[in-house]
Amino acid sequence: MSDFSPETRASAIWATDAGQIAAGKAGEVFMLKTGQKEPEDLSDNEAVQMGTLLQEPIMRAAAGRWGLEFKQADYALRHPKHDWMASHFDYISADGKTLYEIKNLGVHQRKHYGDNGTEQVSDRYRAQCMHELVVHQVERIELIVLFGGQELCRFPQTVTELEQEAHIRAMAEFWAQCQTRSFNPQTMADVVKDVYKVDDGSSIVANASIEQACIQLQQLKAKMKEFEEAEDGLKEFVQSWMKEKATVTSFDGSVLCTWKTAKPSKRFSAELLKSAMPDIYHQFVVETPGSRRFLVK
């Protein structure tokens, strides 16, 4: 089986899975591991393609800047004791003691990282790096990132034995849930809407935390309505002043806002078909299941 086949991916928790779990996507990983969701086709994903294409140039640039000796680590391994923990790798140091994980990220993600040379990285890639280190049984791992195609940074990750043990326990618990198909709505909330698609018509009494959450939602909803009304008022004020003009600029020529007519588009009109050929229209009408709507009263 290919390392990237659905069967192989479902046979273990991989480093990228650990990253997804840390990023709040535990439910999605659970659905993939239990076969309740198909893996996303990334073959035409330009971000993924560019990340793969730039991987080696980024590593070579880092090696030149910081004097790193490296070699390819284009292979997959499983943990020597826990076969359900697996990982792919990018590069490893010449002495085999340090892994190098390469990322090509947009400049908008820079705010989640510390200064060059520090350990501060996103939770997602911290977990991914930790998983790789645990599986490969090496001493160190560094995350090397190119931000926005112009800022190259290295983030050495220190992972203590206690952190490694805690990571293994957490992954073991998650893997057990996958093996027993034990869905946990609290830790897998990202797919709750996919799992509980239909209500049973019954009612449930809230506990204190749920009641407080609903109250906060009510308050947020009221504030959002105030902001939306304020936004609408300001937009109408500016639009009434612009009239037929397309752009508003400041005195220095910078654009403040635009109000331009979109190009004409063509779309299919079901109503016209229904009125012109009702018999044909009804042949293609199908019933779709209703979706659940969440409303805060």
Order of alpha helices (4+ residues) and beta strands (2+ residues): alpha-alpha-alpha-alpha-beta-beta-beta-beta-beta-alpha-beta-beta-alpha-alpha-alpha-beta-beta-alpha-alpha
